[in-house]
Amino acid sequence: MNYLLHLTIYFCIYAILAMSLNVMVGYCGRLTLASSGYFAIGAYSYALASVLLGWHFVPAILLGIIISALASLVLSVAAWRFKGDVFVMFSLAVQAIILGVCVNWAVGSAELGTWANLTNGPLGISSIANPVHTRGNFAILALALMGGAAVLCRLLLASPFGRILLAMRDDELALRGLGKGVKMAKVYAFAFSCGLAALAGSLYAAYLGYVNPSVAALDFSVLWLCMAIIGGMGNLYGPFAGAALLLLLPEVLRFAQMPTAVADDMRLLLYGVFLILMTFFRPQGICGRYRVD
């Protein structure tokens, strides 16, 4: 039972992240590799608010969301000018900067929480408060947050603002010609997307009770982007399908009698083979629109 609850919690975290990327990539049309960086901002903000300030769950999460939304200005302002490959490279640079900050913002034996040591370097931050005492209650909390995020996405993307985002993705120049505020639309959409990533990061830190710089690794950005793409971009159901599939796919190997090192390699092989098959036979994703050629 604990194993199923553990998978449920991770599914909720991954689904929130896939929803975040669905807004930025599927609706705004801006491919980004910086999602793990904003996930790390949420995780570290929650950790510092919990450990140093003694804040409870809700205000600590709100702090991470606000900081991440403000930090999203770096991407949204760049999106005013750059797009395509240039914007992808810019987002990769942002992710590398955040990872570098997480690893290096710790000087000597300085006390955690001072300007000389804000992240505790490679050692990370431990003893992070958990808002509930059982894994079952945490799974309920995670499901509630995932459901709330899904409702917000539904309301946002079904609104006139959501139609502006779709129009911006399809033909930004035409949208500018109609007199729409494209620049501010990007700012709001990126803030919403990065805020969702911070929500997932806060939930991750609260669940594990520990966070270190590995949460900002590029591998996670690629994994979460694969979830969003495989599920189907530009629709509300794709993030759930992609998160469930790529979460459960490697879990099959747990029931196979093979060494851990071999299982890890097989997991990567499964990911690669599945992505190739999806590219050939279902490029629009699992929940994407069906087309008859």
C-alpha contacts under 8 A as a table, 3 or more apart, distances in Angstrom:
res1	aa1	res2	aa2	distance
1	M	4	L	5.21
1	M	5	L	6.29
2	N	5	L	5.01
2	N	6	H	6.04
2	N	135	R	7.17
2	N	136	G	7.89
3	Y	6	H	5.05
3	Y	7	L	6.34
4	L	7	L	5.10
4	L	8	T	6.16
5	L	8	T	4.94
5	L	9	I	6.26
5	L	135	R	6.69
5	L	136	G	6.35
5	L	139	A	6.15
6	H	9	I	5.26
6	H	10	Y	6.37
6	H	135	R	7.52
6	H	139	A	7.68
7	L	10	Y	5.15
7	L	11	F	5.96
7	L	247	L	7.92
8	T	11	F	5.00
8	T	12	C	6.28
8	T	139	A	6.40
9	I	12	C	5.21
9	I	13	I	6.42
9	I	138	F	7.51
9	I	139	A	5.27
9	I	142	A	5.98
9	I	143	L	7.52
10	Y	13	I	5.05
10	Y	14	Y	6.08
10	Y	247	L	7.95
11	F	14	Y	5.14
11	F	15	A	5.90
11	F	243	A	6.25
11	F	244	A	6.28
11	F	247	L	6.87
12	C	15	A	5.10
12	C	16	I	6.22
12	C	142	A	5.96
12	C	143	L	6.13
12	C	146	M	5.69
13	I	16	I	5.35
13	I	17	L	6.42
13	I	142	A	7.50
13	I	146	M	7.55
13	I	200	A	5.16
13	I	201	G	7.82
13	I	203	L	7.04
13	I	204	Y	6.94
14	Y	17	L	5.06
14	Y	18	A	6.09
14	Y	200	A	7.58
14	Y	224	W	7.03
14	Y	243	A	5.61
15	A	18	A	4.97
15	A	19	M	6.10
15	A	146	M	7.23
15	A	239	P	5.59
15	A	240	F	5.39
15	A	242	G	7.93
15	A	243	A	5.34
15	A	244	A	7.87
16	I	19	M	5.05
16	I	20	S	6.23
16	I	146	M	6.01
16	I	149	A	6.84
16	I	150	A	7.87
16	I	196	L	6.47
16	I	197	A	6.99
16	I	199	L	7.88
16	I	200	A	6.08
16	I	239	P	7.81
17	L	20	S	4.93
17	L	21	L	6.38
17	L	35	S	7.92
17	L	196	L	6.74
17	L	197	A	5.38
17	L	200	A	6.37
17	L	224	W	6.62
18	A	21	L	5.12
18	A	22	N	6.01
18	A	224	W	5.96
18	A	225	L	6.99
18	A	227	M	6.18
18	A	228	A	4.95
18	A	239	P	4.83
18	A	240	F	7.58
18	A	242	G	7.71
18	A	243	A	6.92
19	M	22	N	4.88
19	M	23	V	6.42
19	M	150	A	7.59
19	M	153	C	7.64
19	M	193	S	7.87
19	M	196	L	7.72
19	M	228	A	7.33
19	M	236	L	7.81
19	M	239	P	5.44
20	S	23	V	5.48
20	S	24	M	6.67
20	S	192	F	7.73
20	S	193	S	4.50
20	S	194	C	6.75
20	S	196	L	5.52
20	S	197	A	6.00
21	L	24	M	5.08
21	L	25	V	5.62
21	L	26	G	7.23
21	L	35	S	7.53
21	L	193	S	6.72
21	L	224	W	7.79
21	L	225	L	6.72
21	L	228	A	6.47
22	N	25	V	5.32
22	N	26	G	4.64
22	N	27	Y	6.56
22	N	228	A	6.06
22	N	233	M	5.85
22	N	234	G	6.27
22	N	235	N	7.72
22	N	239	P	7.09
23	V	26	G	5.63
23	V	27	Y	5.06
23	V	28	C	6.40
23	V	189	A	7.03
23	V	193	S	6.07
23	V	234	G	7.55
24	M	27	Y	5.93
24	M	28	C	4.99
24	M	29	G	6.49
24	M	30	R	5.87
24	M	31	L	7.19
24	M	32	T	7.73
24	M	189	A	6.87
24	M	190	F	6.38
24	M	193	S	6.24
25	V	28	C	5.52
25	V	29	G	4.62
25	V	30	R	4.82
25	V	31	L	5.09
25	V	32	T	7.21
25	V	233	M	7.33
25	V	234	G	7.95
26	G	29	G	5.65
26	G	30	R	7.86
26	G	233	M	4.54
26	G	234	G	4.20
26	G	235	N	7.64
27	Y	162	G	7.67
27	Y	165	L	5.54
27	Y	166	L	5.23
27	Y	169	R	6.17
27	Y	233	M	7.78
27	Y	234	G	5.51
28	C	165	L	5.38
28	C	166	L	6.59
28	C	168	M	6.48
28	C	169	R	5.08
28	C	186	K	7.35
28	C	189	A	7.52
29	G	168	M	7.68
29	G	169	R	4.66
29	G	170	D	7.81
30	R	79	A	7.80
30	R	83	K	6.88
30	R	84	G	7.23
30	R	87	F	7.50
30	R	88	V	7.92
30	R	169	R	7.98
31	L	84	G	7.39
31	L	87	F	7.49
31	L	88	V	6.00
32	T	35	S	7.05
32	T	87	F	7.40
32	T	88	V	5.40
32	T	91	S	5.50
32	T	92	L	7.37
33	L	36	S	7.55
33	L	88	V	6.62
33	L	91	S	5.52
33	L	92	L	5.34
33	L	95	Q	6.92
33	L	218	L	7.30
33	L	221	S	5.56
33	L	222	V	6.86
33	L	225	L	7.80
34	A	37	G	5.29
34	A	38	Y	6.80
34	A	91	S	5.18
34	A	92	L	5.85
34	A	94	V	6.22
34	A	95	Q	4.56
34	A	218	L	7.86
34	A	221	S	6.53
35	S	38	Y	5.35
35	S	39	F	6.13
35	S	95	Q	7.53
35	S	194	C	7.34
35	S	197	A	6.71
35	S	221	S	5.42
36	S	39	F	4.82
36	S	40	A	6.06
36	S	95	Q	6.99
36	S	197	A	7.88
36	S	215	V	6.55
36	S	216	A	4.73
36	S	217	A	6.42
36	S	218	L	6.70
36	S	220	F	5.93
36	S	221	S	4.98
37	G	40	A	5.05
37	G	41	I	6.35
37	G	94	V	7.53
37	G	95	Q	5.00
37	G	96	A	7.92
37	G	98	I	5.54
37	G	99	L	6.66
37	G	215	V	7.81
37	G	216	A	4.87
37	G	217	A	7.66
38	Y	41	I	4.86
38	Y	42	G	6.37
38	Y	68	S	5.95
38	Y	194	C	5.98
38	Y	195	G	7.96
38	Y	197	A	5.90
38	Y	198	A	5.80
38	Y	201	G	7.91
38	Y	216	A	7.91
39	F	42	G	5.29
39	F	43	A	6.30
39	F	194	C	7.82
39	F	197	A	4.85
39	F	198	A	4.79
39	F	199	L	7.66
39	F	200	A	6.55
39	F	201	G	4.56
39	F	202	S	7.88
39	F	215	V	7.33
39	F	216	A	7.07
40	A	43	A	4.93
40	A	44	Y	5.96
40	A	98	I	7.97
40	A	198	A	7.21
40	A	201	G	6.02
40	A	213	P	7.66
40	A	215	V	5.68
40	A	216	A	5.31
41	I	44	Y	5.36
41	I	45	S	5.89
41	I	64	G	6.55
41	I	67	I	7.44
41	I	68	S	6.13
41	I	198	A	6.28
41	I	201	G	7.34
42	G	45	S	5.18
42	G	46	Y	6.09
42	G	61	I	7.36
42	G	64	G	4.35
42	G	65	I	6.37
42	G	67	I	7.75
42	G	68	S	6.59
42	G	197	A	7.20
42	G	198	A	3.78
42	G	199	L	6.26
42	G	200	A	7.39
42	G	201	G	4.77
42	G	202	S	5.09
43	A	46	Y	5.31
43	A	47	A	6.14
43	A	64	G	7.29
43	A	198	A	6.78
43	A	200	A	7.94
43	A	201	G	4.28
43	A	202	S	4.43
43	A	203	L	7.53
43	A	204	Y	6.78
43	A	205	A	5.24
43	A	211	V	6.87
44	Y	47	A	4.89
44	Y	48	L	6.03
44	Y	64	G	7.82
44	Y	119	T	7.31
44	Y	202	S	7.67
44	Y	205	A	7.69
44	Y	211	V	7.00
45	S	48	L	5.29
45	S	49	A	6.05
45	S	60	A	7.19
45	S	61	I	7.82
45	S	63	L	6.67
45	S	64	G	4.93
45	S	67	I	7.87
45	S	202	S	7.57
46	Y	49	A	5.18
46	Y	50	S	5.98
46	Y	60	A	5.00
46	Y	61	I	5.81
46	Y	63	L	7.19
46	Y	64	G	5.95
46	Y	202	S	5.41
46	Y	205	A	7.09
46	Y	206	A	7.72
47	A	50	S	5.16
47	A	51	V	5.92
47	A	125	I	6.88
47	A	126	S	7.97
47	A	128	I	5.66
47	A	129	A	7.93
47	A	202	S	7.75
47	A	205	A	6.63
47	A	206	A	7.73
47	A	210	Y	7.84
47	A	211	V	7.48
48	L	51	V	5.25
48	L	52	L	5.47
48	L	53	L	7.07
48	L	113	G	7.35
49	A	52	L	5.71
49	A	53	L	4.96
49	A	54	G	6.27
49	A	55	W	5.57
49	A	60	A	5.53
49	A	63	L	7.89
50	S	53	L	5.78
50	S	54	G	4.71
50	S	55	W	4.98
50	S	56	H	6.67
50	S	57	F	7.79
50	S	60	A	6.59
50	S	128	I	6.10
50	S	129	A	6.01
51	V	54	G	5.69
51	V	55	W	7.92
51	V	127	S	6.99
51	V	128	I	5.86
51	V	129	A	7.17
52	L	113	G	6.85
55	W	59	P	6.46
55	W	60	A	5.81
56	H	59	P	6.03
56	H	60	A	6.08
56	H	131	P	7.37
57	F	60	A	5.31
57	F	61	I	6.13
57	F	130	N	7.78
57	F	131	P	5.88
58	V	61	I	5.20
58	V	62	L	6.19
59	P	62	L	4.97
59	P	63	L	6.13
60	A	63	L	5.15
60	A	64	G	6.55
61	I	64	G	5.20
61	I	65	I	6.29
61	I	198	A	7.90
61	I	199	L	6.42
61	I	202	S	5.86
62	L	65	I	5.04
62	L	66	I	6.11
63	L	66	I	5.23
63	L	67	I	6.18
64	G	67	I	5.24
64	G	68	S	6.01
64	G	195	G	7.78
64	G	198	A	5.81
64	G	199	L	7.17
64	G	202	S	7.04
65	I	68	S	5.18
65	I	69	A	5.98
65	I	194	C	7.64
65	I	195	G	4.59
65	I	196	L	7.26
65	I	198	A	5.28
65	I	199	L	6.18
66	I	69	A	5.09
66	I	70	L	6.19
66	I	195	G	6.98
67	I	70	L	5.18
67	I	71	A	6.12
68	S	71	A	4.92
68	S	72	S	6.10
68	S	191	A	7.50
68	S	194	C	5.83
68	S	195	G	5.69
68	S	198	A	6.15
69	A	72	S	5.05
69	A	73	L	7.28
69	A	190	F	7.56
69	A	191	A	4.34
69	A	192	F	6.82
69	A	194	C	5.69
69	A	195	G	5.25
70	L	73	L	5.78
70	L	191	A	7.01
71	A	74	V	5.95
71	A	75	L	7.96
72	S	75	L	5.37
72	S	76	S	6.22
72	S	187	V	7.80
72	S	190	F	6.01
72	S	191	A	5.51
72	S	194	C	6.17
73	L	76	S	4.93
73	L	77	V	5.68
73	L	187	V	6.60
73	L	190	F	7.62
73	L	191	A	7.32
74	V	77	V	5.70
74	V	78	A	6.36
75	L	78	A	5.11
75	L	79	A	6.12
75	L	90	F	7.98
75	L	91	S	6.86
75	L	190	F	7.42
76	S	79	A	4.91
76	S	80	W	6.68
76	S	186	K	5.78
76	S	187	V	5.16
76	S	190	F	5.99
77	V	80	W	5.32
77	V	81	R	7.54
77	V	183	K	7.91
77	V	187	V	7.24
78	A	81	R	5.71
78	A	82	F	5.93
78	A	87	F	7.35
78	A	90	F	7.86
79	A	82	F	5.07
79	A	83	K	6.25
79	A	87	F	6.79
79	A	186	K	7.41
80	W	183	K	6.05
80	W	186	K	7.81
82	F	86	V	6.01
82	F	87	F	5.24
83	K	86	V	5.84
83	K	87	F	4.75
83	K	88	V	7.61
84	G	87	F	5.56
84	G	88	V	6.49
85	D	88	V	5.06
85	D	89	M	6.28
86	V	89	M	5.21
86	V	90	F	6.23
87	F	90	F	4.88
87	F	91	S	6.14
88	V	91	S	5.15
88	V	92	L	6.20
89	M	92	L	4.98
89	M	93	A	6.28
90	F	93	A	5.06
90	F	94	V	6.38
91	S	94	V	5.00
91	S	95	Q	6.24
92	L	95	Q	5.08
92	L	96	A	6.22
93	A	96	A	5.04
93	A	97	I	6.21
94	V	97	I	5.11
94	V	98	I	6.31
95	Q	98	I	5.24
95	Q	99	L	6.18
95	Q	216	A	7.23
95	Q	218	L	7.32
96	A	99	L	5.07
96	A	100	G	6.07
97	I	100	G	5.02
97	I	101	V	6.20
98	I	101	V	5.06
98	I	102	C	6.27
98	I	216	A	7.08
99	L	102	C	5.14
99	L	103	V	6.28
99	L	213	P	6.43
99	L	216	A	5.28
99	L	217	A	6.69
100	G	103	V	5.17
100	G	104	N	5.89
101	V	104	N	5.31
101	V	105	W	5.42
101	V	119	T	7.97
102	C	105	W	6.06
102	C	119	T	5.75
102	C	120	N	8.00
102	C	121	G	6.12
102	C	122	P	7.69
102	C	212	N	7.64
102	C	213	P	5.22
102	C	216	A	7.83
103	V	106	A	7.67
103	V	119	T	7.45
103	V	120	N	7.91
103	V	121	G	4.53
103	V	122	P	5.32
103	V	213	P	5.67
104	N	107	V	7.71
104	N	119	T	7.96
104	N	121	G	5.36
104	N	122	P	7.67
105	W	116	A	6.86
105	W	117	N	5.60
105	W	118	L	5.88
105	W	119	T	5.74
105	W	120	N	6.84
105	W	121	G	5.84
106	A	109	S	7.94
106	A	110	A	7.13
106	A	116	A	5.82
106	A	117	N	4.01
106	A	118	L	6.37
106	A	119	T	6.29
106	A	120	N	5.16
106	A	121	G	5.02
107	V	110	A	6.00
107	V	116	A	5.47
107	V	117	N	5.88
110	A	114	T	7.26
110	A	116	A	6.07
110	A	117	N	5.77
111	E	114	T	6.11
111	E	116	A	7.72
111	E	117	N	6.24
112	L	117	N	5.14
112	L	118	L	5.84
112	L	119	T	7.16
112	L	120	N	6.16
113	G	116	A	7.96
113	G	117	N	5.92
113	G	118	L	4.95
113	G	119	T	7.68
114	T	117	N	5.23
114	T	118	L	5.92
115	W	118	L	5.98
117	N	120	N	5.65
117	N	121	G	7.65
119	T	124	G	6.43
119	T	125	I	7.04
120	N	123	L	5.88
120	N	124	G	5.26
120	N	125	I	6.44
121	G	124	G	5.85
121	G	212	N	7.70
121	G	213	P	7.36
122	P	212	N	6.34
122	P	213	P	6.20
123	L	212	N	6.47
124	G	210	Y	7.18
124	G	211	V	5.50
124	G	212	N	3.94
124	G	213	P	6.68
125	I	128	I	7.42
125	I	210	Y	5.65
125	I	211	V	5.44
125	I	212	N	6.41
126	S	209	G	6.00
126	S	210	Y	4.36
126	S	211	V	6.65
127	S	209	G	5.64
127	S	210	Y	6.49
128	I	205	A	7.10
128	I	206	A	6.32
128	I	209	G	4.39
128	I	210	Y	6.06
129	A	206	A	6.22
129	A	209	G	6.38
130	N	133	H	7.03
130	N	206	A	5.05
130	N	207	Y	6.39
130	N	209	G	6.73
131	P	138	F	7.89
131	P	206	A	7.30
132	V	135	R	7.89
132	V	137	N	6.28
132	V	138	F	6.03
133	H	137	N	7.24
133	H	138	F	7.72
134	T	137	N	5.40
134	T	138	F	6.37
135	R	138	F	4.99
135	R	139	A	6.13
136	G	139	A	5.08
136	G	140	I	6.43
137	N	140	I	5.08
137	N	141	L	6.26
138	F	141	L	4.91
138	F	142	A	6.06
138	F	207	Y	7.51
139	A	142	A	5.00
139	A	143	L	6.11
140	I	143	L	5.12
140	I	144	A	6.16
141	L	144	A	5.08
141	L	145	L	6.27
142	A	145	L	5.15
142	A	146	M	6.08
142	A	203	L	7.36
143	L	146	M	5.04
143	L	147	G	6.00
144	A	147	G	5.06
144	A	148	G	6.11
145	L	148	G	5.00
145	L	149	A	6.11
146	M	149	A	5.07
146	M	150	A	6.15
147	G	150	A	5.01
147	G	151	V	6.21
148	G	151	V	5.12
148	G	152	L	6.25
149	A	152	L	5.12
149	A	153	C	6.19
149	A	196	L	7.39
150	A	153	C	5.07
150	A	154	R	6.08
150	A	236	L	7.87
151	V	154	R	4.97
151	V	155	L	6.17
152	L	155	L	5.17
152	L	156	L	6.01
153	C	156	L	5.08
153	C	157	L	5.85
153	C	236	L	7.66
154	R	157	L	5.43
154	R	158	A	5.87
154	R	236	L	6.97
155	L	158	A	5.37
155	L	159	S	6.15
156	L	159	S	5.38
156	L	161	F	6.82
156	L	162	G	5.85
157	L	160	P	7.79
157	L	161	F	6.85
157	L	162	G	3.90
157	L	163	R	6.99
158	A	161	F	7.83
158	A	162	G	5.68
158	A	163	R	7.25
159	S	162	G	5.18
159	S	163	R	6.73
160	P	163	R	5.08
160	P	164	I	6.35
161	F	164	I	4.99
161	F	165	L	6.40
161	F	185	A	7.73
162	G	165	L	5.05
162	G	166	L	6.38
163	R	166	L	5.03
163	R	167	A	6.11
164	I	167	A	5.05
164	I	168	M	6.02
164	I	175	L	7.89
164	I	185	A	7.74
165	L	168	M	4.97
165	L	169	R	6.18
165	L	185	A	7.20
166	L	169	R	5.07
166	L	170	D	6.30
167	A	170	D	5.14
167	A	171	D	5.89
167	A	172	E	6.73
167	A	175	L	6.56
168	M	171	D	5.39
168	M	172	E	4.28
168	M	173	L	7.90
168	M	175	L	6.21
168	M	182	V	7.28
169	R	172	E	6.35
171	D	174	A	5.53
171	D	175	L	6.51
172	E	175	L	5.07
172	E	176	R	6.25
172	E	182	V	7.67
173	L	176	R	5.12
173	L	177	G	6.32
174	A	177	G	4.93
174	A	178	L	6.52
175	L	178	L	5.14
175	L	179	G	6.84
175	L	180	K	6.04
175	L	182	V	7.43
176	R	179	G	5.23
176	R	180	K	5.58
176	R	181	G	7.24
176	R	182	V	6.59
177	G	180	K	7.55
181	G	184	M	5.70
181	G	185	A	6.24
182	V	185	A	5.05
182	V	186	K	6.35
183	K	186	K	5.30
183	K	187	V	6.49
184	M	187	V	4.87
184	M	188	Y	6.21
185	A	188	Y	5.30
185	A	189	A	6.08
186	K	189	A	5.12
186	K	190	F	5.89
187	V	190	F	5.36
187	V	191	A	6.09
188	Y	191	A	5.15
188	Y	192	F	6.18
189	A	192	F	5.14
189	A	193	S	6.12
190	F	193	S	5.01
190	F	194	C	6.00
191	A	194	C	5.29
191	A	195	G	5.90
192	F	195	G	5.06
192	F	196	L	6.33
193	S	196	L	5.25
193	S	197	A	6.51
194	C	197	A	4.96
194	C	198	A	6.23
195	G	198	A	5.03
195	G	199	L	6.23
196	L	199	L	4.96
196	L	200	A	6.39
197	A	200	A	5.17
197	A	201	G	6.25
198	A	201	G	4.85
198	A	202	S	6.09
199	L	202	S	5.18
199	L	203	L	6.26
200	A	203	L	5.10
200	A	204	Y	6.15
201	G	204	Y	5.00
201	G	205	A	6.22
202	S	205	A	5.16
202	S	206	A	6.14
203	L	206	A	5.15
203	L	207	Y	6.11
204	Y	207	Y	5.20
204	Y	208	L	6.24
205	A	208	L	5.44
205	A	209	G	5.53
205	A	210	Y	5.86
205	A	211	V	5.85
206	A	209	G	5.25
206	A	210	Y	7.71
208	L	211	V	7.58
211	V	215	V	7.26
212	N	215	V	6.38
213	P	216	A	5.74
213	P	217	A	7.33
214	S	217	A	5.23
215	V	220	F	7.33
216	A	220	F	7.34
217	A	220	F	5.88
217	A	221	S	7.24
218	L	221	S	5.15
218	L	222	V	6.41
219	D	222	V	5.27
219	D	223	L	6.22
220	F	223	L	5.00
220	F	224	W	6.11
221	S	224	W	5.32
221	S	225	L	6.06
222	V	225	L	5.06
222	V	226	C	6.13
223	L	226	C	5.11
223	L	227	M	6.40
224	W	227	M	4.97
224	W	228	A	6.41
224	W	243	A	7.89
225	L	228	A	5.16
225	L	229	I	6.19
226	C	229	I	5.09
226	C	230	I	5.83
226	C	242	G	7.62
227	M	230	I	5.33
227	M	231	G	5.97
227	M	239	P	6.59
227	M	241	A	7.95
227	M	242	G	4.25
227	M	243	A	5.32
227	M	245	L	7.93
227	M	246	L	6.52
228	A	231	G	5.31
228	A	232	G	6.21
228	A	233	M	6.22
228	A	238	G	6.52
228	A	239	P	5.22
228	A	242	G	5.88
228	A	243	A	7.55
229	I	232	G	5.15
229	I	233	M	5.61
229	I	238	G	7.89
229	I	242	G	7.41
229	I	284	Q	7.80
229	I	285	G	6.13
230	I	233	M	7.92
230	I	238	G	7.49
230	I	241	A	7.95
230	I	242	G	5.40
230	I	275	L	7.69
230	I	278	M	7.15
230	I	283	P	7.96
230	I	284	Q	7.73
230	I	285	G	4.61
230	I	286	I	6.13
231	G	237	Y	7.44
231	G	238	G	3.83
231	G	239	P	5.45
231	G	240	F	7.02
231	G	241	A	5.01
231	G	242	G	3.93
231	G	243	A	7.50
231	G	285	G	5.00
231	G	286	I	4.92
231	G	287	C	5.75
231	G	288	G	7.48
232	G	235	N	6.67
232	G	237	Y	7.79
232	G	238	G	4.53
232	G	239	P	7.20
232	G	242	G	7.61
232	G	284	Q	5.76
232	G	285	G	3.84
232	G	286	I	5.61
232	G	287	C	5.10
232	G	288	G	4.77
233	M	238	G	6.42
233	M	239	P	7.99
233	M	284	Q	7.32
233	M	285	G	7.03
233	M	288	G	6.88
234	G	238	G	7.92
234	G	288	G	7.88
235	N	238	G	5.97
235	N	287	C	7.46
235	N	288	G	7.12
236	L	239	P	6.94
237	Y	240	F	5.69
237	Y	241	A	6.60
237	Y	287	C	6.40
238	G	241	A	5.19
238	G	242	G	6.03
238	G	285	G	7.41
238	G	286	I	6.81
238	G	287	C	5.18
238	G	288	G	7.27
239	P	242	G	5.24
239	P	243	A	5.96
240	F	243	A	5.22
240	F	244	A	6.05
241	A	244	A	5.28
241	A	245	L	6.10
241	A	286	I	7.07
241	A	287	C	7.37
242	G	245	L	5.23
242	G	246	L	6.13
242	G	286	I	7.67
243	A	246	L	5.57
243	A	247	L	5.90
244	A	247	L	5.24
244	A	248	L	6.02
245	L	248	L	5.34
245	L	249	L	5.84
246	L	249	L	5.24
246	L	250	P	7.21
246	L	271	Y	7.73
247	L	250	P	6.65
247	L	251	E	7.11
248	L	251	E	5.03
248	L	252	V	6.80
249	L	252	V	5.88
249	L	253	L	7.99
249	L	267	R	7.91
249	L	270	L	7.70
250	P	253	L	5.59
250	P	254	R	7.50
250	P	267	R	5.33
250	P	270	L	7.59
251	E	254	R	5.35
251	E	255	F	7.63
252	V	255	F	5.86
252	V	256	A	7.23
253	L	256	A	5.07
253	L	263	A	6.26
253	L	266	M	7.95
253	L	267	R	7.48
254	R	257	Q	7.76
254	R	263	A	7.81
258	M	262	V	6.53
258	M	263	A	6.39
259	P	262	V	5.36
259	P	263	A	6.22
260	T	263	A	4.98
260	T	264	D	6.21
261	A	264	D	5.23
261	A	265	D	6.51
262	V	265	D	5.17
262	V	266	M	6.13
263	A	266	M	4.96
263	A	267	R	6.07
264	D	267	R	5.08
264	D	268	L	6.60
265	D	268	L	5.29
265	D	269	L	6.26
266	M	269	L	4.82
266	M	270	L	6.01
267	R	270	L	5.12
267	R	271	Y	6.30
268	L	271	Y	5.09
268	L	272	G	6.23
269	L	272	G	5.12
269	L	273	V	6.13
270	L	273	V	5.23
270	L	274	F	5.97
271	Y	274	F	5.26
271	Y	275	L	6.11
272	G	275	L	5.22
272	G	276	I	6.29
273	V	276	I	5.20
273	V	277	L	6.26
274	F	277	L	5.11
274	F	278	M	6.10
275	L	278	M	5.06
275	L	279	T	6.08
276	I	279	T	5.08
276	I	280	F	6.45
277	L	280	F	5.30
277	L	281	F	6.00
277	L	282	R	7.63
278	M	281	F	5.32
278	M	282	R	4.82
278	M	283	P	5.80
278	M	285	G	7.20
279	T	282	R	5.88
279	T	283	P	4.63
280	F	283	P	6.33
282	R	285	G	5.57
282	R	286	I	6.89
284	Q	287	C	7.71
284	Q	288	G	5.01
284	Q	289	R	6.96
285	G	288	G	5.02
